[in-house]
Amino acid sequence: MNEFELIHRLTRNLPTNAAVVTGPGDDCAVLDCGAPDRWLLFKTDAVVQDIHFTRDTPPEKVGRKALARCLSDVAAMAGVPTAAVVTLGLPRAFQLRPVEQIYAGMNRLARAHTVAIVGGETTTHPDRVLISVALVGWVEKNRVVRRSGARVGDALFVTGTLGGSLAGKHLDFEPRLAEARWLAEHFAVHAMIDLSDGLAGDLRHLLRASGVGAELLKTAIPISRAARERHRAGSGAEASGDSSPRPVGGKSPWLAALTDGEDFELLFTVPSKAAVPLLDAWRQQFPKLRLSCIGKITAGNTVIVRDKHGSQSLPEGGYAHFA
């Protein structure tokens, strides 16, 4: 049983109440707390030593990542983060200085996004560091974006480049909060998700929530330089996203872009008529951040990838705990 199968089992019979607008199954829970024009967003996430970071990862980057993961989920709902609490699990023989540095990295990112850290919990953990962050934010009722709104014919977009996150991006990524807010303000974004587990996995989450399929153009998938360089270093050959290069450790740059995970970019859909205006406006607003139209939403429940040789099913993949 992998992570997502377990989540499905555990969330089938959860209690609810009248405040719940959106419960399990999206990037954040959406709650009605009585404000006339906005909803509350609620999210929790955790990072665990030897799973999400190594024992020699700089502590400041560990703290930054712990908060940034939650910020990325708020971005996926087009929201604004406001306050967080932090649960910190430490071995009995912990050293004070690295713990202070964890908080320094977290605090620096929080200040950059005007997020208050308002408390939390500390506890003993048997043999490794665990950091869990719970975050609240808000979003206008008429701008909230869920995973479940994709429509047949929509254009499918992704920000940035994908793959090779272990080269450093998984610690240094920028949550796309400003970009998501701008998108929701200027365009009819039908569905959105952040890419934490890889395009191949997270796209399927969005499609299942929306009850649709997709068709991708292989040459349009934006492969990161890190993924290409990893391939060149391993094979001594030039990597190419559309020519099925020899894989490194069984994974080509294109497959790395689909399955490496922890890119923390935004994957979203808009009406097809908005695709060209969006690309033009994006270049003006965010000239340093790439935006790629990688395909379209289709009827049914299949995901097809097309290239000059024909079409194939999207490979299975993406990170899943317990798999």
C-alpha positions in Angstrom: 0.0 0.0 0.0 1.5 3.3 -1.1 0.9 6.8 0.3 -2.1 7.6 -1.8 -3.8 4.3 -1.2 -3.4 4.8 2.5 -4.7 8.4 2.3 -7.8 7.1 0.4 -8.4 4.5 3.1 -8.0 6.9 6.0 -10.1 9.7 4.6 -13.2 7.7 3.5 -15.1 8.3 6.8 -13.7 11.5 8.3 -16.0 13.7 10.4 -17.0 17.0 8.9 -19.1 20.1 9.7 -20.7 23.1 8.1 -17.5 25.1 8.0 -15.8 22.7 5.5 -15.9 24.0 1.9 -13.2 21.7 0.6 -11.9 18.8 2.7 -9.2 16.1 1.9 -8.0 15.7 -1.7 -6.8 19.2 -2.6 -3.6 21.1 -1.8 -5.3 22.9 1.2 -8.5 22.5 3.1 -10.9 25.4 2.5 -13.0 26.5 5.5 -15.8 29.0 5.8 -15.1 31.0 9.0 -17.8 33.6 8.5 -15.9 36.3 6.4 -18.2 37.6 3.7 -15.7 37.6 0.9 -13.0 35.1 1.7 -12.3 31.6 2.9 -9.7 30.2 5.2 -7.0 27.9 3.9 -5.5 25.3 6.2 -2.5 23.1 5.4 0.1 20.9 7.1 3.2 19.2 5.8 6.3 17.5 7.3 10.0 17.0 6.4 11.9 14.0 7.9 15.6 13.5 8.1 16.9 10.9 5.6 13.7 11.2 3.6 13.4 14.9 2.6 16.9 16.0 3.6 20.2 14.4 4.5 22.1 14.6 7.8 24.7 16.9 6.2 22.1 19.3 4.7 22.7 22.9 6.0 20.1 23.4 8.8 19.0 26.8 7.4 17.9 25.1 4.2 16.1 22.4 6.2 14.0 25.0 8.0 13.4 26.9 4.8 12.1 23.8 3.0 9.8 22.8 5.8 7.9 26.1 5.5 8.3 26.5 1.7 6.4 23.2 1.1 3.3 24.6 2.8 3.6 28.0 1.1 3.7 26.1 -2.3 0.4 24.4 -1.4 -1.2 27.8 -0.6 0.0 29.1 -3.9 -1.7 26.2 -5.7 -5.0 27.5 -4.3 -4.1 31.1 -5.3 -4.1 32.1 -1.7 -2.2 34.3 0.7 -0.4 32.7 3.7 -0.7 34.3 7.1 0.5 32.3 10.1 2.2 29.0 10.9 2.8 26.7 13.9 5.8 24.3 14.0 6.1 20.9 15.5 9.8 19.9 16.1 10.8 16.4 16.9 14.4 15.9 18.0 16.6 13.1 19.2 17.5 13.3 22.9 21.1 14.1 22.1 20.4 17.1 19.9 22.7 20.0 19.5 21.3 23.5 20.0 23.1 25.4 17.3 21.7 23.4 14.3 18.2 23.7 15.7 18.6 27.5 16.0 19.8 27.5 12.4 16.7 25.5 11.3 14.6 28.2 12.7 16.7 31.0 11.2 16.1 29.5 7.7 12.4 29.2 8.4 12.1 32.7 9.9 13.9 34.3 6.9 11.4 32.8 4.4 8.4 33.6 6.7 9.5 37.3 6.9 9.9 37.4 3.1 6.2 36.4 2.7 4.9 38.3 5.8 4.0 35.0 7.5 3.9 35.0 11.3 5.2 31.9 13.2 2.9 31.9 16.2 3.9 28.8 18.2 4.1 25.0 18.0 5.3 22.0 19.8 8.6 20.3 20.6 9.0 16.6 21.3 11.5 13.8 21.5 11.9 11.7 18.3 13.9 8.5 18.6 16.7 8.9 16.1 16.2 11.7 13.6 14.8 15.2 13.1 11.2 15.7 12.1 9.6 19.1 11.4 5.9 19.5 10.8 4.4 22.9 9.8 0.7 23.8 9.9 -0.1 26.9 8.0 -3.2 29.1 7.6 -4.0 31.6 4.9 -6.9 33.0 3.0 -8.3 33.4 -0.5 -11.1 35.3 -2.0 -14.2 33.2 -2.6 -14.3 34.2 -6.3 -10.6 33.4 -6.9 -10.0 30.1 -5.1 -8.5 27.5 -7.5 -9.0 23.8 -6.8 -7.7 20.6 -8.5 -11.2 19.7 -9.6 -12.1 22.4 -12.2 -10.3 21.4 -15.4 -12.5 21.3 -18.4 -12.3 19.5 -21.8 -10.5 21.8 -24.2 -8.5 23.7 -21.6 -4.8 24.5 -22.3 -2.4 22.9 -19.8 0.5 25.0 -18.5 3.5 24.6 -16.2 5.8 27.1 -14.7 9.6 26.8 -14.6 11.5 23.7 -15.6 11.2 20.1 -14.3 13.5 17.4 -13.1 16.8 17.1 -11.4 15.6 18.7 -8.1 18.2 16.8 -6.0 20.8 19.1 -7.6 19.6 21.7 -5.1 16.2 23.0 -6.1 14.3 20.9 -3.6 16.0 23.0 -0.9 16.0 26.4 -2.7 12.8 26.6 -4.6 10.6 29.7 -4.6 7.0 29.1 -3.7 5.0 30.5 -6.7 2.7 32.7 -4.5 3.0 35.9 -6.5 2.6 34.1 -9.8 -0.5 32.2 -8.6 -2.1 35.4 -7.2 -1.5 37.2 -10.5 -2.9 34.3 -12.5 -6.1 34.2 -10.5 -6.5 37.9 -10.8 -6.1 38.2 -14.5 -7.2 34.8 -16.0 -9.9 32.2 -15.5 -7.7 29.5 -14.0 -9.9 26.3 -13.9 -7.6 24.0 -12.0 -4.2 24.1 -10.4 -1.8 21.9 -8.4 1.8 22.3 -7.2 4.3 19.7 -8.5 5.6 18.1 -5.3 5.6 14.5 -6.4 6.4 14.9 -10.1 4.5 15.8 -13.2 3.5 12.2 -14.0 1.9 11.7 -10.6 0.5 15.2 -9.9 -1.1 15.6 -13.3 -3.0 12.4 -12.6 -4.2 13.8 -9.3 -5.6 16.9 -11.1 -7.2 14.8 -13.8 -8.8 12.4 -11.4 -10.2 15.3 -9.3 -11.6 16.9 -12.5 -12.9 13.7 -14.2 -11.0 14.3 -17.4 -7.9 13.2 -19.4 -5.0 14.9 -21.1 -2.9 15.0 -24.2 0.7 16.2 -23.8 3.3 17.3 -26.4 6.6 15.6 -25.4 8.8 18.3 -26.9 6.9 21.0 -24.9 7.8 19.4 -21.5 10.4 21.9 -20.0 13.4 19.9 -18.9 15.7 21.5 -16.4 19.4 22.0 -17.0 20.1 19.9 -13.9 18.3 16.9 -15.4 20.2 17.3 -18.7 23.6 17.7 -17.0 23.0 14.7 -14.9 22.4 12.7 -18.0 25.4 14.0 -19.8 27.6 13.3 -16.8 26.5 9.7 -16.7 26.4 8.9 -20.4 28.8 11.2 -22.1 26.1 12.0 -24.6 24.1 15.1 -25.3 20.6 14.8 -23.8 17.6 15.6 -25.8 14.0 15.7 -24.5 12.4 14.4 -27.6 14.8 11.7 -28.8 14.7 9.2 -26.0 18.4 9.5 -25.0 20.2 6.7 -23.2 19.0 6.9 -19.5 21.2 7.4 -16.5 20.4 4.9 -13.9 17.4 3.9 -15.9 16.1 7.5 -16.2 16.3 9.8 -19.2 16.1 13.6 -18.8 12.6 13.5 -20.1 11.6 10.8 -17.6 13.4 12.8 -14.8 11.2 15.8 -15.7 8.1 13.6 -15.3 9.0 11.7 -12.1 11.8 13.2 -10.0 9.4 15.3 -7.9 10.0 18.3 -5.6 10.0 20.8 -8.5 7.3 22.8 -6.7 6.2 24.5 -9.9 2.5 25.2 -10.7 0.6 23.0 -13.1 -2.7 24.6 -14.2 -5.4 24.9 -16.9 -7.1 27.8 -18.5 -9.5 28.1 -21.4 -7.8 27.5 -24.8 -8.7 31.0 -26.0 -6.7 32.4 -23.1 -3.5 30.5 -24.0 -1.8 33.1 -26.3 -2.9 36.2 -24.2 -1.6 34.4 -21.1 1.8 33.7 -22.6 2.2 37.3 -23.9 1.2 38.8 -20.5 3.3 36.3 -18.6 6.5 37.4 -20.5 5.8 41.0 -19.5 5.0 40.2 -15.8 7.5 37.4 -15.1 10.3 37.7 -17.7 12.7 35.5 -15.7 10.4 32.6 -15.2 9.5 30.2 -18.0 5.9 29.3 -18.7 5.2 26.4 -21.0 1.9 25.2 -22.6 2.5 21.4 -22.5 -0.8 20.1 -23.8 -4.6 20.1 -23.4 -7.4 18.6 -21.4 -9.4 15.8 -23.1 -12.5 13.8 -22.4 -12.1 10.4 -20.8 -9.5 9.3 -18.3 -6.3 8.6 -20.3 -3.1 10.6 -20.6 -1.4 10.5 -24.0 2.0 11.9 -24.9 2.6 12.8 -28.6 5.8 13.3 -30.5 7.0 13.1 -34.1 7.0 9.3 -33.8 3.3 9.0 -32.7 1.7 8.7 -29.3 2.1 6.7 -26.1 0.6 6.5 -22.6 2.2 8.8 -20.0 4.6 6.7 -18.0 3.6 5.9 -14.4 5.7 7.5 -11.8 6.1 10.3 -9.3 7.2 10.0 -5.7 5.0 8.1 -3.3 5.9 7.2 0.3 5.8 3.5 1.2 6.0 2.5 -2.5 
